[in-house]
Amino acid sequence: MLTEIPVEQLKDVVNDCAQVLLAETGIDRPPVDALLMAERLGLVVAQDQQSDVRARFVRVGQPHRAARGTILLADDPRPERRHWAIAHEIGEFTVHRVFGELGIERSDIAAGEREQMANHLANALLLPFEWFRADGFAVDWDLFELKQIYSTASHELIARRMLAMSPAVIVTLFDQGKCVWRKSNVLRRSPPLVPAESRTWQVARETCQPAQYECRDLPEGLRDVRCWPVHEPGWQREILRTALEDW
């Protein structure tokens, strides 16, 4: 069903629904506190020590009382993962709004489509489109500065959200010295790394500091190449952002 809807229309509806939810819960600036949003929507968030998934949505009722929406949250040391898990379950709880705006009946929604839409809605809640776009331009899409503003979102989530914005880019994520994914918001298939990108990545990886390639030496078609190291004990991750010439 979702494949029949134009991508831009789908994005607009998701972003609009997320903005309405933010307004309803009185959240008017980043960072977005998913726990606070859940509570203001009347949901209960409780720890679930036995769960093998990050979170799940259930309805818990008592005799003679209506069942109340409850998010059971697994114990996770990373706050960004907890916020994402809650945001996803909020997406599950409110995804009917998106489908309603799209004119899709509940009976026509496949389980996978509901899950997919909940993910899109969670992204739009933690990184609201208009806010993120304005802040991105304000800090020239610096990943670390955006992470300071949107502290409840992970570095990877922020990097992926860059692909929903208008500047033409390629974003690449490396884990432990290997390319895990490489995506563009304008190219159907991302080309292999060019030397300028490889060198910028290596500098960031070796120095553990953000790196930028000298603009005057960039190959044709590239406007800017920057890389940010997201390193922690026992694990090295780097995120590379390649800005392309205007399309």
ABEGO torsion letter per residue (X at the ends): XAAABBAAAAAAAAAAAAAAAAAAAGBABOBBBAAAAAAAAGBBBBBBAABABABBBBBBBBBGBBBBBBBBBBBBABAAAAAAAAAAAAAAAAAAAAAAAAGBBAAABBAAAAAAAAAAAAAAAABBAAAAAAAAAAAGGBAAAAAAABAABBAAAAAAAAAABABBBBBBBBBGGBBABBBBAABABBBBBBAAAAAAAAAAAAAGBBBBBBAAABBBGBABBBBBBBBBBGBBBBBBBBBBBBX
